[in-house]
Amino acid sequence: MSDLRLHELPLVGLFALEHKVHGDERGRFARLFCAGSLAACGQPLAIRQINHSISRQRGTVRGLHFQRPPHSEAKLITCLRGAVWDVAVDVRAGSPTFLHWHAEHLEAGDGRSLLLPPGFAHGFQALSDDAELLYLHSADYSPEYEAGLSVHDPRLAIAWPLPIENLSPRDASHPLLSDQFQGVRL
Ligand SMILES: Cc1cn([C@H]2C[C@H](O)[C@@H](COP(=O)(O)OP(=O)(O)O[C@H]3O[C@@H](C)C(=O)[C@@H](O)[C@H]3O)O2)c(=O)[nH]c1=O
């Protein structure tokens, strides 16, 4: 296999990325991001920012976050320690899967990442204590364009695997979707 392989997921534009993991007596080596390979697969990704988070407690939920145009962004998410249930919600106006969600189990060392295109909200639940995530972003952080969906929104009906713990005050205050929500036009 080449160094990176993309697997289509049920929401158009959402991919699981499989890394080739090289193991030897010292341990392991994997390329987590490769601009050339992604471009060759038709999913070019220009990285503007790399972020890292640690969620101390199992059950912790962060999200669901996205940036509105013109600062919409793609994200490449990799779990570096522990495990998470990683969720993408399609908020693209006019998408056939508008407001559908998809979740993937990501675990440290599993050789997998989730690639979200612009127009998706992202969140996750830590399945272990001390879950560590690495995020690669295609846009700069633009707090004035940040938006959020409620993790409890009945219209999304996300089936969180564990009771929700440790929501930040900001995440607890995201409003429920209104009937007027049309999504983002990219
Ligand atoms: C996202 C972000 C936050 N911050 C600051 C704002 C705040 O003071 C502190 C913590 O921010 P938050 O509470 O938004 O962190 P958090 O809730 O972990 O936000 C993250 O959630 C997951 C689900 C994502 O998808 C990420 O892109 C990001 O939005 O860090 C930055 O300086 N740069 C950034 O890019």
The ligand as a Gaussian input file, in Angstrom:
#p B3LYP/6-31G(d) Opt

LIG

0 1
 C       -9.871000      25.938000      18.752000
 C       -8.901000      26.975000      19.349000
 C       -9.059000      27.421000      20.643000
 N       -8.198000      28.358000      21.155000
 C       -8.384000      28.799000      22.538000
 C       -9.763000      29.308000      22.877000
 C       -9.958000      28.875000      24.324000
 O       -9.392000      29.856000      25.194000
 C       -9.112000      27.625000      24.464000
 C       -9.953000      26.354000      24.417000
 O      -10.776000      26.435000      23.242000
 P      -12.052000      25.525000      23.082000
 O      -12.814000      25.488000      24.348000
 O      -12.769000      25.981000      21.847000
 O      -11.394000      24.080000      22.835000
 P      -12.101000      22.775000      22.314000
 O      -13.476000      22.701000      22.862000
 O      -11.206000      21.641000      22.562000
 O      -12.188000      23.070000      20.751000
 C      -11.892000      22.073000      19.830000
 O      -12.994000      21.170000      19.806000
 C      -12.920000      20.159000      18.838000
 C      -14.215000      19.379000      18.879000
 C      -12.545000      20.649000      17.498000
 O      -13.024000      20.199000      16.456000
 C      -11.439000      21.640000      17.469000
 O      -11.286000      22.206000      16.172000
 C      -11.668000      22.726000      18.467000
 O      -12.811000      23.485000      18.093000
 O       -8.177000      27.640000      23.384000
 C       -7.167000      28.851000      20.402000
 O       -6.378000      29.710000      20.882000
 N       -6.979000      28.412000      19.128000
 C       -7.813000      27.477000      18.578000
 O       -7.621000      27.068000      17.390000

